[in-house]
Amino acid sequence: MLNLEGNVAAETMIDSSGTHIGIDHPMEIINDVMISGQLIYLSQGQSITRACLPIQTPIRKYGAIWMDIPEDQGHKSTANPNDLQALVNQTAIALERSVLLVESRRQATEIKAAYDMLEATYDQTLAALMSALDARDRETEGHSLRVSHLTAKLGQTLNFSHEQLKVLERGSLLHDIGKIGISDTILHKPGPLSEAEWKIMRRHPDIGARIVEGIPFLQDTIPLIRHHQERWDGTGYPDGLYHEEIPILARMFSIVDAFDALTSNRPYRQKISAIEAVDYLHQQAGILFDPEIVEVFKNLVLESQAGLLTT
């Protein structure tokens, strides 16, 4: 077996006494075979013929197999050249498969590393975008990052896969991206909104869904973005969905969204404690929120309160 530089990379010899390593190979005929790519026969005298064949595939030449073939008294070879060719073909196929397997694994590792880097870049870009949006709406600054983190924790508790958690995390991060299309006059109004203004504000889930629908890697986040304002009893918007009609990601998010809003200071009210917020969610279970998910989230808060509240 030769490497790309033509040096011996591996070798073995088999004879009547067994297998040997470190023997002298007929390099002259081997080199000729490697160049020509053809079977070569040479008489060695004393009724012995040396045959040499390249181990090759359409992709590359790997080395050679050579054989000293004795002749019987009738000057007929005791070995069939076809046997040697069959051995060479099997060896070449095995080598090609091994090389392709190693190359495939290497490429897969490189592709995964590149994909992970690209994915991290996407997520950093999304986080920066939503931080800028949160800064625009001073009342909810930092809200998107917090709810994205908490919703991912809830997804882990519900045994979501890595892919599902990514969708949940990105959808939570982008849930309010539709507010880009809402006027600052409405978004920053110090007092209550009029009915006409609320009608405009309620368009932000639709606007957000339309923003991301043309981005392939964000397609799975659309149900959360579009339906995060739906309510368990059907009183939400934009479609007034009811119970399990609401996508599960949106049901999960609405609970975390309410929890973060209640435990954060707003200009019009002071925040309440995590326990008080959980009590409110429990009171609204079966009305505004999915009761089963509320129970899971309640246990999550109670069991890991310190970790959640310092996030």
C-alpha positions as CSV (number, residue, x, y, z in Angstrom):
1,M,0.0,0.0,0.0
2,L,1.4,3.4,-1.0
3,N,0.6,6.9,0.1
4,L,0.1,9.8,-2.2
5,E,3.8,10.5,-2.2
6,G,4.5,6.9,-3.4
7,N,6.1,5.7,-0.2
8,V,5.1,2.4,1.4
9,A,2.3,3.1,4.0
10,A,1.5,-0.6,4.8
11,E,2.7,-4.0,3.7
12,T,2.3,-7.7,4.3
13,M,3.4,-10.9,2.7
14,I,1.8,-14.4,2.9
15,D,3.5,-17.6,2.1
16,S,3.4,-21.2,3.2
17,S,4.8,-20.3,6.6
18,G,2.3,-17.5,7.4
19,T,2.2,-13.7,7.3
20,H,5.3,-11.5,7.3
21,I,5.9,-7.8,7.7
22,G,9.0,-5.8,6.8
23,I,10.1,-7.9,3.8
24,D,11.6,-6.6,0.6
25,H,9.0,-5.9,-2.2
26,P,9.9,-5.9,-5.9
27,M,9.5,-2.1,-6.1
28,E,10.6,-1.9,-9.7
29,I,7.7,-3.9,-11.1
30,I,5.4,-2.3,-8.5
31,N,6.3,1.2,-9.8
32,D,5.8,0.1,-13.4
33,V,2.4,-1.3,-12.5
34,M,1.4,1.9,-10.6
35,I,2.3,4.0,-13.7
36,S,0.7,1.7,-16.3
37,G,-2.3,0.6,-14.3
38,Q,-2.0,-2.8,-16.0
39,L,-1.2,-6.4,-15.0
40,I,2.5,-7.2,-15.6
41,Y,4.0,-10.7,-15.8
42,L,7.7,-11.3,-15.4
43,S,9.6,-14.7,-15.6
44,Q,11.8,-15.2,-12.5
45,G,13.4,-18.4,-13.8
46,Q,13.3,-21.8,-12.0
47,S,9.7,-22.2,-13.3
48,I,8.4,-19.2,-11.4
49,T,6.4,-16.3,-12.9
50,R,5.9,-13.0,-11.0
51,A,2.6,-11.3,-11.6
52,C,1.7,-7.8,-10.3
53,L,-1.6,-5.9,-10.4
54,P,-2.4,-2.4,-9.3
55,I,-5.0,-1.9,-6.6
56,Q,-7.0,0.9,-8.1
57,T,-10.4,2.4,-8.5
58,P,-11.5,5.2,-10.9
59,I,-10.7,7.6,-8.0
60,R,-7.1,6.7,-7.2
61,K,-4.4,4.0,-7.1
62,Y,-3.8,2.6,-3.6
63,G,-0.9,0.1,-4.2
64,A,-0.3,-3.3,-5.7
65,I,-0.6,-7.0,-5.1
66,W,2.2,-9.2,-6.4
67,M,2.5,-12.9,-6.5
68,D,5.2,-15.4,-7.4
69,I,3.4,-18.2,-9.3
70,P,5.2,-21.6,-9.6
71,E,4.6,-23.8,-12.6
72,D,4.1,-27.5,-12.6
73,Q,6.1,-30.0,-14.6
74,G,3.8,-29.4,-17.6
75,H,4.7,-25.7,-17.5
76,K,1.2,-24.8,-16.6
77,S,0.6,-22.2,-13.9
78,T,-0.9,-23.6,-10.7
79,A,-2.6,-20.2,-10.1
80,N,-5.3,-18.6,-12.2
81,P,-4.7,-14.9,-13.1
82,N,-8.5,-14.4,-12.7
83,D,-8.1,-15.3,-9.0
84,L,-5.5,-12.6,-8.5
85,Q,-7.7,-10.1,-10.3
86,A,-10.7,-11.0,-8.1
87,L,-8.6,-10.5,-5.0
88,V,-7.4,-7.1,-6.3
89,N,-11.0,-6.0,-7.1
90,Q,-12.2,-7.0,-3.6
91,T,-9.3,-5.1,-2.0
92,A,-9.9,-2.0,-4.1
93,I,-13.6,-2.0,-3.2
94,A,-12.9,-2.4,0.5
95,L,-10.3,0.4,0.5
96,E,-12.6,2.7,-1.5
97,R,-15.4,2.2,1.0
98,S,-13.1,2.8,3.9
99,V,-11.7,6.0,2.4
100,L,-15.2,7.3,1.5
101,L,-16.4,6.5,5.0
102,V,-13.6,8.4,6.6
103,E,-14.0,11.3,4.2
104,S,-17.8,11.3,4.7
105,R,-17.3,11.5,8.5
106,R,-14.8,14.3,8.1
107,Q,-17.1,16.2,5.8
108,A,-20.1,15.6,8.1
109,T,-18.0,17.0,11.1
110,E,-17.0,20.0,9.1
111,I,-20.6,20.6,7.8
112,K,-22.0,20.3,11.4
113,A,-19.4,22.7,12.7
114,A,-20.2,25.2,9.9
115,Y,-24.0,24.7,10.5
116,D,-23.5,25.3,14.3
117,M,-21.6,28.4,13.6
118,L,-24.2,29.7,11.2
119,E,-27.0,28.8,13.6
120,A,-25.2,30.6,16.5
121,T,-24.8,33.7,14.2
122,Y,-28.5,33.6,13.3
123,D,-29.4,33.4,17.0
124,Q,-27.1,36.3,17.9
125,T,-28.6,38.4,15.1
126,L,-32.1,37.6,16.3
127,A,-31.2,38.5,19.9
128,A,-29.6,41.8,18.8
129,L,-32.7,42.6,16.7
130,M,-35.1,41.9,19.5
131,S,-33.0,43.8,22.0
132,A,-33.2,46.8,19.7
133,L,-37.0,46.3,19.5
134,D,-37.3,46.0,23.3
135,A,-35.3,49.1,23.7
136,R,-37.8,50.9,21.4
137,D,-40.6,49.9,23.7
138,R,-39.1,51.0,27.0
139,E,-41.9,49.3,29.1
140,T,-40.8,45.9,28.0
141,E,-37.0,46.3,27.7
142,G,-35.3,42.9,28.1
143,H,-38.7,41.1,28.0
144,S,-38.0,39.1,24.8
145,L,-34.7,37.6,26.1
146,R,-36.2,36.7,29.4
147,V,-39.3,34.9,28.0
148,S,-37.2,33.1,25.5
149,H,-35.0,31.7,28.2
150,L,-38.0,30.8,30.5
151,T,-40.0,29.2,27.7
152,A,-37.0,27.0,26.7
153,K,-36.9,25.8,30.3
154,L,-40.5,24.9,30.2
155,G,-39.9,23.1,26.9
156,Q,-37.1,21.1,28.6
157,T,-39.5,20.1,31.4
158,L,-41.9,18.9,28.8
159,N,-39.1,16.8,27.2
160,F,-39.0,18.7,23.9
161,S,-36.3,17.7,21.5
162,H,-33.3,19.9,20.7
163,E,-35.0,21.0,17.4
164,Q,-38.3,21.8,19.2
165,L,-36.5,23.8,21.8
166,K,-34.8,25.8,19.1
167,V,-38.1,26.6,17.5
168,L,-39.6,27.5,20.9
169,E,-36.6,29.7,21.8
170,R,-36.6,31.6,18.5
171,G,-40.3,32.0,18.4
172,S,-40.4,33.4,21.9
173,L,-37.6,35.7,21.1
174,L,-39.4,37.0,18.0
175,H,-43.0,37.0,19.4
176,D,-43.3,40.8,19.3
177,I,-41.4,41.5,16.2
178,G,-44.7,42.6,14.6
179,K,-44.5,45.7,16.8
180,I,-42.0,47.0,14.3
181,G,-45.1,47.8,12.2
182,I,-46.9,49.7,15.0
183,S,-46.6,53.5,15.2
184,D,-44.6,55.0,18.1
185,T,-47.6,57.1,18.9
186,I,-49.5,54.0,19.8
187,L,-46.6,52.0,21.2
188,H,-45.5,54.8,23.5
189,K,-48.8,56.3,24.4
190,P,-48.7,57.0,28.2
191,G,-52.4,56.4,28.8
192,P,-55.0,53.8,27.8
193,L,-55.4,53.0,24.1
194,S,-58.6,53.9,22.3
195,E,-60.6,51.1,20.6
196,A,-59.2,52.2,17.2
197,E,-55.7,52.1,18.6
198,W,-56.2,48.7,20.2
199,K,-57.5,47.5,16.8
200,I,-54.1,48.5,15.3
201,M,-52.1,47.1,18.2
202,R,-53.9,43.7,17.8
203,R,-52.5,43.5,14.3
204,H,-48.9,42.9,15.5
205,P,-49.1,39.1,15.6
206,D,-50.2,39.1,12.0
207,I,-47.5,41.5,11.1
208,G,-44.9,39.4,12.9
209,A,-46.0,36.2,11.1
210,R,-45.7,38.0,7.7
211,I,-42.2,39.3,8.5
212,V,-40.8,35.8,9.2
213,E,-42.8,33.8,6.7
214,G,-40.2,34.4,4.0
215,I,-37.3,33.3,6.1
216,P,-36.9,29.5,5.7
217,F,-35.2,28.7,9.0
218,L,-37.9,30.6,10.9
219,Q,-41.0,28.9,9.3
220,D,-41.7,26.7,12.4
221,T,-41.9,29.8,14.6
222,I,-44.9,31.2,12.8
223,P,-47.6,29.5,14.9
224,L,-46.1,30.9,18.1
225,I,-45.7,34.4,16.7
226,R,-49.1,34.5,15.1
227,H,-51.1,33.0,18.0
228,H,-49.3,34.1,21.2
229,Q,-52.2,36.3,22.1
230,E,-54.8,33.6,21.8
231,R,-56.6,32.6,25.0
232,W,-57.8,29.2,26.2
233,D,-61.4,30.3,26.3
234,G,-61.4,31.7,22.8
235,T,-61.3,35.4,23.8
236,G,-57.8,36.1,22.3
237,Y,-56.7,37.3,19.0
238,P,-56.2,37.4,16.0
239,D,-58.3,34.3,15.3
240,G,-60.1,33.6,18.6
241,L,-58.8,30.0,18.7
242,Y,-60.1,27.8,21.5
243,H,-58.4,25.2,23.7
244,E,-56.2,22.8,21.7
245,E,-56.9,24.7,18.5
246,I,-54.2,27.0,19.8
247,P,-50.7,25.7,18.9
248,I,-49.0,24.2,21.9
249,L,-46.0,26.5,21.5
250,A,-48.3,29.5,21.7
251,R,-50.1,28.1,24.7
252,M,-46.8,27.6,26.5
253,F,-45.5,31.0,25.6
254,S,-48.6,32.9,26.7
255,I,-48.1,31.5,30.3
256,V,-44.5,32.5,30.4
257,D,-45.3,35.9,28.8
258,A,-47.9,36.6,31.5
259,F,-45.5,35.5,34.3
260,D,-42.7,37.8,33.1
261,A,-45.1,40.7,32.7
262,L,-46.4,40.3,36.2
263,T,-42.9,39.9,37.8
264,S,-41.5,43.0,36.0
265,N,-41.9,46.6,36.8
266,R,-44.1,48.7,34.5
267,P,-44.8,52.4,34.6
268,Y,-48.4,51.8,35.5
269,R,-47.8,49.2,38.3
270,Q,-45.2,47.6,40.5
271,K,-44.1,44.0,39.9
272,I,-45.5,41.2,42.1
273,S,-43.6,38.2,43.5
274,A,-43.1,34.9,41.6
275,I,-45.5,33.2,44.0
276,E,-48.2,35.8,43.5
277,A,-47.7,35.5,39.7
278,V,-48.0,31.7,39.9
279,D,-51.2,32.1,42.0
280,Y,-52.7,34.4,39.3
281,L,-51.8,31.9,36.5
282,H,-53.5,29.1,38.6
283,Q,-56.6,31.3,39.0
284,Q,-56.7,31.8,35.2
285,A,-56.0,28.2,34.3
286,G,-58.9,26.9,32.2
287,I,-59.9,30.5,31.4
288,L,-56.9,32.3,29.8
289,F,-54.3,29.5,29.9
290,D,-54.0,25.8,29.3
291,P,-54.5,24.3,32.8
292,E,-52.2,21.3,32.2
293,I,-49.3,23.5,31.1
294,V,-50.0,26.0,34.0
295,E,-49.5,23.1,36.4
296,V,-46.2,22.1,34.9
297,F,-45.0,25.7,34.9
298,K,-46.1,26.2,38.5
299,N,-44.1,23.2,39.6
300,L,-41.1,24.4,37.6
301,V,-41.2,27.8,39.4
302,L,-41.7,26.3,42.8
303,E,-39.0,23.7,42.4
304,S,-36.3,25.9,40.8
305,Q,-37.4,29.3,41.9
306,A,-33.9,30.7,42.6
307,G,-32.6,29.7,39.2
308,L,-35.6,31.1,37.4
309,L,-35.8,34.4,39.3
310,T,-32.1,35.3,38.9
311,T,-32.3,34.9,35.1
